[in-house]
Amino acid sequence: LKAVILIGGPQKGTRFRPLSFEVPKPLFPVAGVPMVQHHIEACAKVPGMKEILLMGFYQPNEALSRFLVSAQQEFKVPIRYLQEYAALGTGGGIYHFRDQILSGGAEAFFVLNADVCSEFPLQEMLEFRQQHGDMHSFVILGTTANRTQALNYGCIVANADTQEVQHYVEKPSTFVSEIINCGIYLFTPAIFQHIGEVFQRNQQELALEESSNGWQRAEVIRLEQDVFTALAGSGKLYVYKTDGFWSQIKSAGSAIYASRLYLNQYSKSHPERLAQNKPGGPVIRGNVYIHPTASIDSTAVLGPNVSIGEGVTVGAGVRVRESIVLHGASLHDHTCVLNTIVGWDSTIGRWARVEGTPSDPNPNDPYAKIDSETLFRDGRLTPSITILGCSVTIPAEVVILNSIVLPHKELSRSYKNQIIL
């Protein structure tokens, strides 16, 4: 068994700015550890996992290399990064590196998108494949969404008895199904034959259109639109439906929601990562992660859903709720931080209030997913969580509401619903 984690790469209109300026999105900490570490940990737990490959078109940098070395030591599984020469799409990347994936005689491999958070029921997908279909069938992880939100995802129509996928549509314009694609797959080497057919077809089409200026590449293949749509109804593709938690992490706001889901899971999987109320320690409400190097005043109140990074300083009487505070940040006495991501090495002055509007899914709908909101609606900034980039300084006694502050800014007054460039 092997696993491939698709980490993508820098894009032009990223919804994760200004946080992605400092660190590749897959290394952004969610619930105290890099986003992609949750994937690696889940893969490493599967018996017989021989290798984990990260695939994307980020330039290999020091942060990524350091992370891979430490993850290899922690999880005792070989982990490598394969860099694509360009964005090849979800199918193009694995097709380009098919020899690396199959080396050592891999009988099956998982493919996971890095920008999802999940319980990752990988072992269950393996068992499901043994019960349904044959050794050459492929499995998509699916979950239930509500009717309106399902249109934003890949929709799967499956046979109720066999769970065989009969129809697949990526982001349909009208309602197709409430079962959506979670971006986690189990493949066998036979998938490369199907991707190869798409590649060949792309090449023929490009040969016919000589006027395509050469910018279109036959190698750009999307698993969802190009491969699954064709495989549906062929008896080779199945869906395993999970009731476990699942969410996309497209925007910074969804990182706080994902952090909540993982912190909830820690009570079962990593109770040692959750802070406890101790005499002389801060007041902890709900699930809170505190890095061992953080210094927190005993009169601070943290939680629920708070993650405090390395070397963070939290002063007296500080209140933090539903927020991620990144390493080196400093919250001075009596600050209030709600629904906010506080960037690396940022400082919030005394009695300041930094607050955002949560973009959580509807709590009364068990199938609601998080909406990846656009930044602007009707020419105005959509109220969402507040984001401070790295090294932002906020003076004492000001209020920052629903704003995005780019890195290295020193603010002098209060702001509301603004992007501060």
RODO-2510 file (C-alpha; in nm, 4 decimals, decimal comma):
residues 421
     n   res          X          Y          Z
     1     l     0,0000     0,0000     0,0000
     2     k     0,1049     0,3558    -0,0655
     3     a    -0,0567     0,6965    -0,0212
     4     v    -0,0379     1,0081    -0,2362
     5     i    -0,1303     1,3447    -0,0824
     6     l    -0,2012     1,6167    -0,3396
     7     i    -0,0796     1,9439    -0,1897
     8     g    -0,1258     2,1638    -0,4991
     9     g     0,0815     2,4767    -0,5204
    10     p     0,0833     2,8555    -0,5191
    11     q    -0,2027     2,9969    -0,7222
    12     k    -0,2847     3,3461    -0,8330
    13     g    -0,6156     3,4144    -0,6579
    14     t    -0,5631     3,2214    -0,3404
    15     r    -0,8417     3,2365    -0,0844
    16     f    -0,5915     3,1634     0,1892
    17     r    -0,4104     3,4949     0,1815
    18     p    -0,2516     3,6642     0,3696
    19     l    -0,1620     3,3478     0,5633
    20     s    -0,0251     3,1635     0,2598
    21     f     0,2385     3,4364     0,2084
    22     e     0,4374     3,2984     0,5024
    23     v     0,3917     2,9240     0,4758
    24     p     0,2610     2,6845     0,2070
    25     k    -0,1066     2,6195     0,2837
    26     p    -0,0520     2,2447     0,3595
    27     l     0,1848     2,3443     0,6428
    28     f    -0,0605     2,5891     0,8003
    29     p    -0,1287     2,4695     1,1568
    30     v    -0,4789     2,3366     1,2195
    31     a    -0,5472     2,2193     1,5772
    32     g    -0,1793     2,2702     1,6583
    33     v    -0,0178     2,0627     1,3821
    34     p     0,0378     2,1297     1,0088
    35     m    -0,2782     2,0634     0,8050
    36     v    -0,1197     1,7818     0,6059
    37     q     0,0138     1,6074     0,9179
    38     h    -0,3395     1,4888     0,9954
    39     h    -0,3382     1,3118     0,6562
    40     i     0,0068     1,1601     0,7094
    41     e    -0,0866     1,0339     1,0537
    42     a    -0,4013     0,8663     0,9191
    43     c    -0,2056     0,7022     0,6347
    44     a     0,0732     0,5845     0,8660
    45     k    -0,1824     0,4022     1,0833
    46     v    -0,2980     0,1788     0,7960
    47     p    -0,1261    -0,1628     0,8251
    48     g     0,1047    -0,2324     0,5302
    49     m     0,1623     0,1352     0,4392
    50     k     0,5025     0,1342     0,2673
    51     e     0,5425     0,4940     0,1519
    52     i     0,3668     0,8310     0,1556
    53     l     0,4228     1,0655    -0,1399
    54     l     0,3400     1,4357    -0,1298
    55     m     0,2783     1,5736    -0,4746
    56     g     0,2458     1,9350    -0,5838
    57     f     0,4180     2,2202    -0,7624
    58     y     0,5554     2,4142    -0,4630
    59     q     0,9270     2,4848    -0,4921
    60     p     1,0830     2,2544    -0,2321
    61     n     1,1790     2,4937     0,0459
    62     e     1,3359     2,4661     0,3868
    63     a     1,0044     2,4575     0,5758
    64     l     0,8734     2,1700     0,3638
    65     s     1,1985     1,9717     0,3880
    66     r     1,2147     2,0173     0,7656
    67     f     0,8554     1,9064     0,8008
    68     l     0,9112     1,5921     0,5907
    69     v     1,2191     1,4905     0,7911
    70     s     1,0408     1,5306     1,1249
    71     a     0,7261     1,3527     0,9986
    72     q     0,9349     1,0573     0,8755
    73     q     1,0969     1,0248     1,2169
    74     e     0,7652     1,0557     1,4003
    75     f     0,5568     0,8177     1,1880
    76     k     0,8315     0,5706     1,0843
    77     v     0,7180     0,5694     0,7200
    78     p     0,9242     0,6892     0,4206
    79     i     0,7799     1,0244     0,3039
    80     r     0,8914     1,1978    -0,0152
    81     y     0,7917     1,5098    -0,2039
    82     l     0,7470     1,4870    -0,5808
    83     q     0,7435     1,8236    -0,7532
    84     e     0,5334     1,8661    -1,0680
    85     y     0,6847     2,0940    -1,3324
    86     a     0,3470     2,2719    -1,3639
    87     a    -0,0073     2,2405    -1,2316
    88     l    -0,1176     1,9124    -1,3890
    89     g    -0,4572     1,8720    -1,2230
    90     t    -0,5602     1,6015    -0,9783
    91     g    -0,5140     1,3199    -1,2306
    92     g    -0,2226     1,4589    -1,4316
    93     g     0,0149     1,4627    -1,1342
    94     i    -0,0368     1,1004    -1,0367
    95     y    -0,0156     0,9957    -1,4035
    96     h     0,3118     1,1856    -1,4474
    97     f     0,4627     1,0113    -1,1423
    98     r     0,2981     0,6728    -1,2000
    99     d     0,6339     0,4874    -1,2019
   100     q     0,7208     0,6320    -0,8597
   101     i     0,3798     0,5360    -0,7216
   102     l     0,3960     0,1800    -0,8566
   103     s     0,7642     0,1192    -0,7718
   104     g     0,8053    -0,1653    -0,5243
   105     g     0,4925    -0,3334    -0,6611
   106     a     0,2183    -0,1258    -0,4966
   107     e    -0,1065    -0,3252    -0,5117
   108     a    -0,3249    -0,0290    -0,4184
   109     f    -0,2795     0,3342    -0,3198
   110     f    -0,4796     0,6097    -0,1558
   111     v    -0,5046     0,9582    -0,3062
   112     l    -0,5965     1,2363    -0,0633
   113     n    -0,6499     1,6057    -0,1306
   114     a    -0,4575     1,8127     0,1244
   115     d    -0,7254     2,0797     0,1643
   116     v    -0,9822     1,8597     0,3391
   117     c    -1,0145     1,7721     0,7042
   118     s    -1,1625     1,4358     0,7900
   119     e    -1,1595     1,1341     1,0164
   120     f    -0,9933     0,9587     0,7174
   121     p    -1,1650     0,6167     0,7373
   122     l    -0,8913     0,4591     0,5232
   123     q    -0,9001     0,1140     0,6827
   124     e    -1,2792     0,1072     0,6386
   125     m    -1,2376     0,1927     0,2679
   126     l    -1,0024    -0,1047     0,2269
   127     e    -1,2477    -0,3407     0,3977
   128     f    -1,5359    -0,1978     0,1953
   129     r    -1,3463    -0,2669    -0,1278
   130     q    -1,2954    -0,6300    -0,0266
   131     q    -1,6686    -0,6711     0,0354
   132     h    -1,7898    -0,4820    -0,2747
   133     g    -1,6424    -0,5041    -0,6178
   134     d    -1,3291    -0,6957    -0,7079
   135     m    -0,9609    -0,6294    -0,6498
   136     h    -0,9552    -0,3980    -0,9528
   137     s    -1,2335    -0,1641    -0,8450
   138     f    -1,1824     0,1896    -0,7178
   139     v    -1,3439     0,3565    -0,4158
   140     i    -1,4399     0,7218    -0,3620
   141     l    -1,5085     0,8448    -0,0095
   142     g    -1,8483     1,0157    -0,0065
   143     t    -2,0527     1,2025     0,2514
   144     t    -2,4006     1,3561     0,2631
   145     a    -2,4524     1,7288     0,2001
   146     n    -2,7751     1,9251     0,1932
   147     r    -2,9483     1,9763    -0,1407
   148     t    -2,8387     2,3346    -0,2055
   149     q    -2,4763     2,2918    -0,1001
   150     a    -2,4330     1,9661    -0,2917
   151     l    -2,4143     2,1764    -0,6115
   152     n    -2,0712     2,3088    -0,5002
   153     y    -1,9143     1,9627    -0,4987
   154     g    -1,8784     1,6526    -0,7126
   155     c    -2,2125     1,4671    -0,6871
   156     i    -2,2378     1,0885    -0,6882
   157     v    -2,5402     0,8770    -0,7817
   158     a    -2,4904     0,5214    -0,6550
   159     n    -2,6834     0,1953    -0,6549
   160     a    -2,8446     0,1728    -0,3096
   161     d    -2,7607    -0,1990    -0,2685
   162     t    -2,4135    -0,2332    -0,4182
   163     q    -2,2897     0,1306    -0,3738
   164     e    -2,1626     0,1155    -0,7324
   165     v    -2,1301     0,4655    -0,8799
   166     q    -2,3707     0,4981    -1,1704
   167     h    -2,3363     0,8677    -1,2415
   168     y    -2,0846     1,1362    -1,1466
   169     v    -2,1151     1,5126    -1,2077
   170     e    -1,8682     1,7745    -1,0866
   171     k    -2,0465     2,0893    -0,9539
   172     p    -2,3759     2,0296    -1,1369
   173     s    -2,6010     2,3236    -1,2220
   174     t    -2,9139     2,1446    -1,0956
   175     f    -2,9666     1,8936    -0,8155
   176     v    -2,8194     1,5488    -0,8891
   177     s    -2,7530     1,3813    -0,5550
   178     e    -2,6913     1,4561    -0,1878
   179     i    -2,3862     1,2288    -0,1814
   180     i    -2,0732     1,4354    -0,2479
   181     n    -1,7119     1,3483    -0,3231
   182     c    -1,4797     1,3970    -0,0239
   183     g    -1,1557     1,4115    -0,2272
   184     i    -1,0209     1,0847    -0,0779
   185     y    -0,9817     0,7823    -0,3063
   186     l    -0,8566     0,4240    -0,3082
   187     f    -0,7098     0,3158    -0,6428
   188     t    -0,5325     0,0159    -0,7914
   189     p    -0,2678     0,0416    -1,0661
   190     a    -0,5499    -0,0184    -1,3189
   191     i    -0,6532     0,3486    -1,2756
   192     f    -0,3542     0,4534    -1,4861
   193     q    -0,5013     0,2801    -1,7901
   194     h    -0,8124     0,5000    -1,7574
   195     i    -0,6080     0,8172    -1,7004
   196     g    -0,3894     0,7155    -1,9966
   197     e    -0,6966     0,7000    -2,2216
   198     v    -0,7838     1,0579    -2,1242
   199     f    -0,4227     1,1618    -2,1910
   200     q    -0,4345     1,0040    -2,5367
   201     r    -0,7678     1,1668    -2,6125
   202     n    -0,6319     1,5057    -2,5008
   203     q    -0,3309     1,4610    -2,7296
   204     q    -0,5496     1,3796    -3,0292
   205     e    -0,7736     1,6789    -2,9638
   206     l    -0,4718     1,9080    -2,9347
   207     a    -0,3270     1,7696    -3,2573
   208     l    -0,6520     1,8571    -3,4332
   209     e    -0,6584     2,2093    -3,2907
   210     e    -0,3228     2,3374    -3,4034
   211     s    -0,4284     2,6879    -3,3118
   212     s    -0,4300     2,6164    -2,9358
   213     n    -0,1039     2,8195    -2,8966
   214     g     0,0520     2,5334    -2,7039
   215     w    -0,0590     2,6584    -2,3633
   216     q    -0,3021     2,3721    -2,3197
   217     r    -0,1228     2,0599    -2,2123
   218     a    -0,2433     1,7071    -2,2760
   219     e    -0,0978     1,6203    -1,9330
   220     v    -0,3494     1,8366    -1,7457
   221     i    -0,6037     1,5778    -1,6320
   222     r    -0,8723     1,6205    -1,3685
   223     l    -0,9691     1,3009    -1,1904
   224     e    -1,3167     1,4288    -1,1183
   225     q    -1,4356     1,5633    -1,4548
   226     d    -1,2200     1,3522    -1,6888
   227     v    -1,1903     1,0137    -1,5185
   228     f    -1,4787     0,9587    -1,2745
   229     t    -1,7424     1,0839    -1,5186
   230     a    -1,6251     0,8219    -1,7687
   231     l    -1,5887     0,5424    -1,5094
   232     a    -1,9370     0,5904    -1,3605
   233     g    -2,1694     0,3078    -1,4634
   234     s    -1,8842     0,0795    -1,5733
   235     g    -1,8969    -0,1407    -1,2617
   236     k    -1,5459    -0,0331    -1,1550
   237     l    -1,6170     0,2644    -0,9286
   238     y    -1,7783     0,2438    -0,5839
   239     v    -1,8583     0,4971    -0,3134
   240     y    -1,7967     0,4396     0,0563
   241     k    -2,0217     0,6725     0,2557
   242     t    -1,8859     0,8028     0,5840
   243     d    -2,0813     0,9503     0,8733
   244     g    -1,7604     1,0853     1,0270
   245     f    -1,6751     1,4555     1,0159
   246     w    -1,5503     1,6064     0,6903
   247     s    -1,4934     1,9614     0,5673
   248     q    -1,3003     2,1469     0,3010
   249     i    -1,0310     2,3948     0,4019
   250     k    -1,0447     2,6456     0,1193
   251     s    -1,0418     2,9766     0,3056
   252     a    -0,8825     3,0915     0,6280
   253     g    -1,2287     3,0951     0,7899
   254     s    -1,2732     2,7256     0,7229
   255     a    -0,9394     2,6594     0,9022
   256     i    -1,1007     2,7622     1,2337
   257     y    -1,3928     2,5277     1,1682
   258     a    -1,1529     2,2435     1,0743
   259     s    -0,9565     2,3153     1,3908
   260     r    -1,2768     2,2637     1,5914
   261     l    -1,3456     1,9287     1,4226
   262     y    -0,9918     1,8012     1,4893
   263     l    -0,9866     1,9296     1,8497
   264     n    -1,3121     1,7380     1,9086
   265     q    -1,1494     1,4256     1,7705
   266     y    -0,8443     1,4686     1,9981
   267     s    -1,0485     1,3651     2,3035
   268     k    -1,0417     1,0142     2,1494
   269     s    -0,7251     1,0153     1,9385
   270     h    -0,4818     1,2496     2,1206
   271     p    -0,6091     1,3422     2,4690
   272     e    -0,2535     1,4542     2,5526
   273     r    -0,2863     1,7408     2,3028
   274     l    -0,5821     1,8977     2,4862
   275     a    -0,5141     2,1481     2,7651
   276     q    -0,6644     2,0749     3,1081
   277     n    -0,7669     2,3075     3,3897
   278     k    -0,4865     2,3016     3,6482
   279     p    -0,4328     2,4981     3,9689
   280     g    -0,2380     2,8139     3,8794
   281     g    -0,3084     2,7651     3,5080
   282     p    -0,5451     2,9550     3,2778
   283     v    -0,9178     2,8769     3,2664
   284     i    -0,9838     2,6263     2,9872
   285     r    -1,3333     2,5990     2,8379
   286     g    -1,4016     2,3214     2,5894
   287     n    -1,1266     2,1925     2,3594
   288     v    -0,8042     2,3950     2,3594
   289     y    -0,4575     2,3137     2,2245
   290     i    -0,1630     2,4965     2,3836
   291     h     0,1931     2,4500     2,2580
   292     p     0,4252     2,3568     2,5486
   293     t     0,6445     2,6648     2,4838
   294     a     0,3553     2,9152     2,5145
   295     s     0,3407     3,1358     2,8242
   296     i    -0,0128     3,1981     2,9480
   297     d    -0,1222     3,4042     3,2482
   298     s    -0,3326     3,2177     3,5025
   299     t    -0,6136     3,4759     3,4757
   300     a    -0,6618     3,4230     3,0992
   301     v    -0,9729     3,2388     2,9774
   302     l    -0,9298     3,0244     2,6645
   303     g    -1,1788     2,8251     2,4608
   304     p    -1,3755     2,6683     2,3225
   305     n    -1,1917     2,5833     1,9988
   306     v    -0,8647     2,7664     2,0535
   307     s    -0,5222     2,6676     1,9274
   308     i    -0,2177     2,8483     2,0723
   309     g     0,1114     2,8121     1,8829
   310     e     0,4785     2,8006     1,9734
   311     g     0,6209     3,0777     2,1926
   312     v     0,2934     3,2696     2,2191
   313     t     0,2529     3,5067     2,5164
   314     v    -0,0940     3,5613     2,6634
   315     g    -0,1269     3,8321     2,9324
   316     a    -0,3568     3,8767     3,2321
   317     g    -0,7332     3,8737     3,1853
   318     v    -0,7136     3,7881     2,8141
   319     r    -1,0190     3,6179     2,6580
   320     v    -0,9678     3,3993     2,3465
   321     r    -1,2478     3,2043     2,1801
   322     e    -1,2828     3,0211     1,8436
   323     s    -0,9393     3,1383     1,7274
   324     i    -0,5972     3,0254     1,6081
   325     v    -0,3005     3,2167     1,7535
   326     l     0,0167     3,1446     1,5544
   327     h     0,3708     3,1176     1,6869
   328     g     0,5431     3,4154     1,8445
   329     a     0,2258     3,6239     1,8775
   330     s     0,1731     3,8313     2,1897
   331     l    -0,1679     3,9175     2,3406
   332     h    -0,1255     4,1918     2,6023
   333     d    -0,3350     4,2189     2,9192
   334     h    -0,7145     4,2220     2,8894
   335     t    -0,7330     4,1799     2,5120
   336     c    -1,0334     3,9992     2,3688
   337     v    -0,9818     3,7779     2,0604
   338     l    -1,2882     3,6114     1,9042
   339     n    -1,3221     3,4249     1,5693
   340     t    -0,9793     3,5411     1,4592
   341     i    -0,6542     3,4069     1,3211
   342     v    -0,3643     3,5978     1,4788
   343     g    -0,0594     3,5808     1,2497
   344     w     0,2969     3,4895     1,3380
   345     d     0,4780     3,7405     1,5645
   346     s     0,1793     3,9769     1,5772
   347     t     0,1098     4,1926     1,8833
   348     i    -0,2275     4,2985     2,0195
   349     g    -0,2151     4,5874     2,2713
   350     r    -0,3890     4,6084     2,6096
   351     w    -0,7688     4,6251     2,6202
   352     a    -0,7910     4,5877     2,2404
   353     r    -1,0702     4,3795     2,0908
   354     v    -1,0168     4,1776     1,7716
   355     e    -1,3263     4,0020     1,6482
   356     g    -1,4638     3,8313     1,3383
   357     t    -1,7940     3,6761     1,2343
   358     p    -1,7943     3,2952     1,2306
   359     s    -1,8646     3,1365     0,8920
   360     d    -1,9751     2,8050     1,0427
   361     p    -2,2238     2,5715     0,8760
   362     n    -2,5833     2,5776     1,0047
   363     p    -2,5682     2,3874     1,3381
   364     n    -2,9322     2,2735     1,3018
   365     d    -2,8645     2,0915     0,9753
   366     p    -2,6573     1,7756     1,0294
   367     y    -2,5582     1,7722     0,6598
   368     a    -2,4631     2,1390     0,6261
   369     k    -2,1113     2,2075     0,4978
   370     i    -1,9082     2,5261     0,5328
   371     d    -1,9697     2,7769     0,2515
   372     s    -1,6509     2,8948     0,0879
   373     e    -1,7612     3,2553     0,0752
   374     t    -1,6154     3,4986    -0,1718
   375     l    -1,4294     3,7862    -0,0073
   376     f    -1,6662     4,0475    -0,1495
   377     r    -2,0390     4,0587    -0,1977
   378     d    -2,2070     4,3571    -0,3657
   379     g    -1,8754     4,5437    -0,3550
   380     r    -1,8483     4,5085     0,0243
   381     l    -1,6271     4,2815     0,2291
   382     t    -1,8275     3,9776     0,3426
   383     p    -1,8267     3,9704     0,7237
   384     s    -1,6105     3,6745     0,8149
   385     i    -1,3359     3,5856     1,0561
   386     t    -1,0714     3,8497     1,1183
   387     i    -0,7219     3,7646     0,9932
   388     l    -0,4024     3,9347     1,1030
   389     g    -0,1040     3,8567     0,8790
   390     c     0,2413     3,8088     1,0276
   391     s     0,4069     4,0853     1,2340
   392     v     0,0955     4,3015     1,2629
   393     t     0,0876     4,5464     1,5563
   394     i    -0,2464     4,6540     1,6992
   395     p    -0,2366     4,9430     1,9493
   396     a    -0,4043     4,9430     2,2914
   397     e    -0,7782     5,0018     2,3255
   398     v    -0,8780     4,9735     1,9584
   399     v    -1,1426     4,7504     1,8021
   400     i    -1,0780     4,5528     1,4829
   401     l    -1,3946     4,3921     1,3404
   402     n    -1,4323     4,1594     1,0381
   403     s    -1,1087     4,2811     0,8822
   404     i    -0,8110     4,1347     0,7029
   405     v    -0,4774     4,2956     0,7859
   406     l    -0,1854     4,2233     0,5562
   407     p     0,1578     4,1420     0,7039
   408     h     0,3919     4,3994     0,8652
   409     k     0,1274     4,6634     0,9400
   410     e     0,1215     4,8916     1,2421
   411     l    -0,2351     5,0082     1,2925
   412     s    -0,3097     5,3375     1,4639
   413     r    -0,6889     5,3231     1,5056
   414     s    -0,9984     5,0986     1,4952
   415     y    -1,1185     4,9334     1,1729
   416     k    -1,4372     4,7570     1,0704
   417     n    -1,5102     4,5493     0,7543
   418     q    -1,1868     4,6455     0,5813
   419     i    -0,8918     4,4907     0,4080
   420     i    -0,5925     4,6840     0,5344
   421     l    -0,3228     4,6815     0,2702
***
